[in-house]
Amino acid sequence: MRRTYLGEFEEVVLLMVAILDGEGYGVTVSQALEEHTGRVVTFGTVHNTLIRLEEKGFVQSELGGATAERGGRRKRLFRITALGSRALQELQQLRQELWQLLPPNTLRLGSV
């Protein structure tokens, strides 16, 4: 079976887009990443990843309304697609299968 390839960072960003459920854009995804993973990344890194995920068909975007808070600029909001959802489900299943293959004491502290 052919699996969809996603890099680790792409996977985490795609998960954040799914969690934010239509409210994800560069800033909110960056903030959610830091809040949930402790990982601090630049806005540009997240934005480039979102664009790459959109090119792969895992997310789609649309412009939100302009706000005075943002100086009249509009947000590009991202939403996960059916392909993106399927990719996450496949990755989750693969990881679960691999974890189940671990011998029981492999990760026990002090076993090395």
Contacts in CASP RR format, 6 or more apart in sequence:
PFRMAT RR
TARGET T0000
AUTHOR 0000-0000-0000
METHOD contacts of the structure
MODEL  1
MRRTYLGEFEEVVLLMVAILDGEGYGVTVSQALEEHTGRVVTFGTVHNTL
IRLEEKGFVQSELGGATAERGGRRKRLFRITALGSRALQELQQLRQELWQ
LLPPNTLRLGSV
3 90 0 8 1.000
3 91 0 8 1.000
3 94 0 8 1.000
4 83 0 8 1.000
4 84 0 8 1.000
4 86 0 8 1.000
4 87 0 8 1.000
4 90 0 8 1.000
4 91 0 8 1.000
6 14 0 8 1.000
6 58 0 8 1.000
6 87 0 8 1.000
6 91 0 8 1.000
9 45 0 8 1.000
9 49 0 8 1.000
10 49 0 8 1.000
10 52 0 8 1.000
10 53 0 8 1.000
10 58 0 8 1.000
11 88 0 8 1.000
11 91 0 8 1.000
12 33 0 8 1.000
12 37 0 8 1.000
12 39 0 8 1.000
13 29 0 8 1.000
13 33 0 8 1.000
13 46 0 8 1.000
13 49 0 8 1.000
13 50 0 8 1.000
13 53 0 8 1.000
14 53 0 8 1.000
14 58 0 8 1.000
14 59 0 8 1.000
14 80 0 8 1.000
14 84 0 8 1.000
14 87 0 8 1.000
14 88 0 8 1.000
15 88 0 8 1.000
16 24 0 8 1.000
16 29 0 8 1.000
16 32 0 8 1.000
16 33 0 8 1.000
16 36 0 8 1.000
17 24 0 8 1.000
17 29 0 8 1.000
17 50 0 8 1.000
17 53 0 8 1.000
17 59 0 8 1.000
17 78 0 8 1.000
17 79 0 8 1.000
17 80 0 8 1.000
18 80 0 8 1.000
18 85 0 8 1.000
18 88 0 8 1.000
19 32 0 8 1.000
20 28 0 8 1.000
20 29 0 8 1.000
20 32 0 8 1.000
21 79 0 8 1.000
22 77 0 8 1.000
22 78 0 8 1.000
22 79 0 8 1.000
23 77 0 8 1.000
24 77 0 8 1.000
24 78 0 8 1.000
24 79 0 8 1.000
25 75 0 8 1.000
25 76 0 8 1.000
25 77 0 8 1.000
25 78 0 8 1.000
26 43 0 8 1.000
26 44 0 8 1.000
26 46 0 8 1.000
26 47 0 8 1.000
26 50 0 8 1.000
26 76 0 8 1.000
26 78 0 8 1.000
27 43 0 8 1.000
29 46 0 8 1.000
29 50 0 8 1.000
29 78 0 8 1.000
30 41 0 8 1.000
30 42 0 8 1.000
30 43 0 8 1.000
30 46 0 8 1.000
33 39 0 8 1.000
33 41 0 8 1.000
33 46 0 8 1.000
34 40 0 8 1.000
34 41 0 8 1.000
50 59 0 8 1.000
50 61 0 8 1.000
50 78 0 8 1.000
53 59 0 8 1.000
53 78 0 8 1.000
54 60 0 8 1.000
54 61 0 8 1.000
54 78 0 8 1.000
57 81 0 8 1.000
57 83 0 8 1.000
57 84 0 8 1.000
58 80 0 8 1.000
58 81 0 8 1.000
58 83 0 8 1.000
58 84 0 8 1.000
58 87 0 8 1.000
59 78 0 8 1.000
59 79 0 8 1.000
59 80 0 8 1.000
59 81 0 8 1.000
59 84 0 8 1.000
60 78 0 8 1.000
60 79 0 8 1.000
60 81 0 8 1.000
61 76 0 8 1.000
61 77 0 8 1.000
61 78 0 8 1.000
61 79 0 8 1.000
62 76 0 8 1.000
62 77 0 8 1.000
62 79 0 8 1.000
63 74 0 8 1.000
63 75 0 8 1.000
63 76 0 8 1.000
63 77 0 8 1.000
64 74 0 8 1.000
64 75 0 8 1.000
64 76 0 8 1.000
64 77 0 8 1.000
65 74 0 8 1.000
65 75 0 8 1.000
66 72 0 8 1.000
66 73 0 8 1.000
66 74 0 8 1.000
67 73 0 8 1.000
80 88 0 8 1.000
105 111 0 8 1.000
END
